[in-house]
Amino acid sequence: MLHGTAEIDEAFIGRVYRTSVWVWLSATLVLLGFRSLGGVAGWTLGCAVSMWTLWSLEWIVRRAFVPGNLNAGSSLGKFSVLKIAVILPILGLAAWASSRSIPFLFAFCAGVLLTQAVIFFTVVVVLISRRSND
């Protein structure tokens, strides 16, 4: 039987960041073993985008969605415009770089999915742990 302590609680996002860093490091070492510098660059940029997106979502949710915050809508709107202004050049750079390196493209796409995959598999582990404890 699994007796894990994994739960979705206040520290959940912090664990997602830590796990994401370990997954990034592990995959980077594998890509370096294959001498795929384009893959390392794409993976690293994609992971940075993924983690920055999660951080920015966490940041705005903690500040905008507070009971009694009358400026939540305008804060969310301003933040969304700023986020788009930051992400579009990064995606443009990724598109330009991927036209020169297919490994970069695949690694970038995998990196962008990093935090979503970590969250998904963490939830699966929580569900399996709960089911096995019943």
SVG drawing of the C-alpha trace seen along z (x, -y; Angstrom):
<svg xmlns="http://www.w3.org/2000/svg" viewBox="-15 -49 43 51">
<polyline fill="none" stroke="black" stroke-width="0.4" points="0.0,0.0 1.1,-3.5 1.1,-5.8 2.2,-9.1 1.7,-12.5 1.2,-14.2 -1.8,-16.5 -3.0,-19.6 -2.6,-22.2 -1.0,-25.6 2.5,-24.3 1.4,-22.5 2.7,-25.1 6.0,-25.3 6.4,-21.5 5.5,-21.9 8.4,-24.4 10.9,-22.2 9.8,-19.1 9.9,-21.1 13.5,-22.2 14.6,-18.6 12.8,-17.4 14.5,-20.3 17.9,-19.3 17.5,-15.6 16.3,-16.2 19.1,-18.7 21.7,-16.2 20.2,-13.6 20.2,-16.1 23.8,-17.0 24.6,-13.3 23.3,-13.3 25.2,-16.5 22.1,-18.3 22.8,-21.9 19.8,-23.0 17.7,-20.6 19.1,-22.0 18.4,-25.6 14.8,-24.7 14.2,-22.7 15.5,-25.4 13.6,-28.2 10.4,-26.2 10.8,-25.3 11.4,-29.0 8.3,-30.0 6.3,-27.2 7.5,-28.2 7.1,-31.9 3.6,-31.3 2.8,-29.4 4.5,-32.0 2.6,-34.8 -0.7,-33.0 0.0,-32.4 1.0,-36.0 -2.1,-37.5 -4.5,-35.1 -3.0,-35.8 -3.3,-39.6 -6.4,-40.0 -8.8,-37.5 -8.9,-38.7 -12.3,-39.4 -13.0,-43.1 -10.5,-43.9 -12.5,-46.4 -9.6,-46.8 -9.3,-43.1 -10.7,-43.4 -8.5,-46.3 -5.4,-44.6 -6.2,-41.4 -6.6,-43.3 -3.3,-45.3 -1.5,-42.2 -2.8,-40.3 -1.7,-43.0 1.8,-43.0 2.0,-39.3 1.2,-39.2 3.8,-41.9 6.4,-39.8 5.5,-36.4 5.1,-37.3 8.8,-38.2 9.8,-35.0 7.5,-32.9 8.8,-34.9 12.4,-34.0 11.4,-30.4 9.7,-30.3 12.8,-31.8 15.2,-29.4 13.0,-26.4 13.2,-27.1 16.9,-26.4 16.8,-23.4 14.2,-20.7 15.5,-19.4 15.0,-23.0 11.4,-23.0 10.5,-19.6 12.5,-20.4 10.8,-23.9 7.3,-22.4 8.2,-19.7 9.5,-22.4 6.4,-24.5 4.4,-21.5 6.7,-21.0 4.7,-22.5 1.4,-21.2 2.8,-17.7 4.2,-17.9 0.8,-19.1 -1.0,-16.3 1.3,-13.6 1.2,-15.0 -2.6,-14.9 -2.5,-11.3 -0.2,-10.3 -2.6,-11.9 -5.6,-10.1 -3.7,-6.8 -2.5,-7.4 -6.1,-8.2 -7.6,-5.2 -4.9,-2.8 -5.5,-4.2 -9.2,-3.4"/>
</svg>
